């Protein structure tokens, strides 16, 4: 699971790179209860945007999913380095 700082960075990245617009109260809900994995985080982003993952263009879904997956992978790698330090 991502920390609050990692979640903030990921949401900033999604908004900056893909033009998503998540209001502060929605961002806060991600901080309070961050989705625990890539697929649920991706689904929550689309739900927050009022979009349905079943009807969204696959290209757009893959873009968001790839950014979220990268953030989770970096988080896991950082934690692994910290555990071995």
C-alpha positions as CSV (number, residue, x, y, z in Angstrom):
1,X,0.0,0.0,0.0
2,X,1.2,3.5,-0.8
3,X,2.0,6.0,1.9
4,X,0.2,9.4,2.0
5,X,3.2,11.1,0.3
6,X,3.4,8.3,-2.4
7,X,-0.3,8.6,-3.0
8,X,-0.1,12.4,-3.3
9,X,2.8,12.0,-5.8
10,X,0.9,9.5,-7.8
11,X,-2.3,11.6,-7.9
12,X,-0.2,14.6,-9.0
13,X,1.4,12.5,-11.7
14,X,-2.0,11.3,-13.0
15,X,-3.4,14.8,-13.0
16,X,-0.4,16.4,-14.6
17,X,0.4,13.8,-17.2
18,X,-3.2,12.8,-18.1
19,X,-5.2,15.8,-17.3
20,X,-7.3,14.2,-14.6
21,X,-9.0,16.6,-12.2
22,X,-9.5,15.3,-8.7
23,X,-10.9,17.8,-6.2
24,X,-9.3,18.1,-2.7
25,X,-12.1,16.1,-1.0
26,X,-11.6,13.2,-3.4
27,X,-7.8,13.3,-2.9
28,X,-8.4,13.3,0.8
29,X,-10.4,10.0,0.5
30,X,-7.4,8.4,-1.2
31,X,-5.2,9.6,1.7
32,X,-7.6,8.3,4.3
33,X,-8.1,4.9,2.8
34,X,-5.7,4.3,-0.1
35,X,-6.7,1.4,-2.4
36,X,-4.4,-1.5,-1.6
37,X,-3.4,-2.6,-5.1
38,X,-2.9,-1.5,-8.6
39,X,-6.3,-2.6,-10.0
40,X,-8.4,-1.2,-7.2
41,X,-6.4,2.1,-7.2
42,X,-7.0,2.4,-10.9
43,X,-10.7,1.6,-10.6
44,X,-11.0,4.2,-7.8
45,X,-9.3,6.9,-9.9
46,X,-11.9,6.3,-12.7
47,X,-14.8,6.2,-10.2
48,X,-13.6,9.5,-8.8
49,X,-13.6,11.0,-12.3
50,X,-17.1,9.7,-12.8
51,X,-16.0,7.1,-15.4
52,X,-16.8,3.4,-15.7
53,X,-13.8,1.1,-16.2
54,X,-16.1,-1.1,-18.4
55,X,-16.8,1.6,-20.9
56,X,-13.6,3.7,-20.8
57,X,-11.4,3.6,-23.8
58,X,-8.9,0.8,-23.3
59,X,-6.0,3.0,-24.3
60,X,-6.9,5.5,-21.5
61,X,-7.4,2.7,-19.0
62,X,-3.9,1.2,-19.9
63,X,-2.3,4.7,-19.5
64,X,-3.7,5.1,-16.0
65,X,-3.0,1.5,-15.0
66,X,0.6,1.7,-16.2
67,X,1.3,4.9,-14.1
68,X,-0.4,3.4,-11.0
69,X,1.5,0.1,-11.5
70,X,4.8,1.9,-11.8
71,X,4.1,3.8,-8.5
72,X,3.3,0.6,-6.7
73,X,6.4,-1.1,-8.1
74,X,8.6,1.8,-7.0
75,X,7.0,1.7,-3.5
76,X,7.7,-2.1,-3.2
77,X,11.3,-1.7,-4.4
78,X,11.9,1.2,-1.9
79,X,10.5,-0.9,0.9
80,X,12.6,-3.9,0.0
81,X,15.8,-1.7,0.0
82,X,14.8,-0.3,3.4
83,X,14.3,-3.9,4.7
84,X,17.7,-4.9,3.6
85,X,19.5,-1.9,4.8
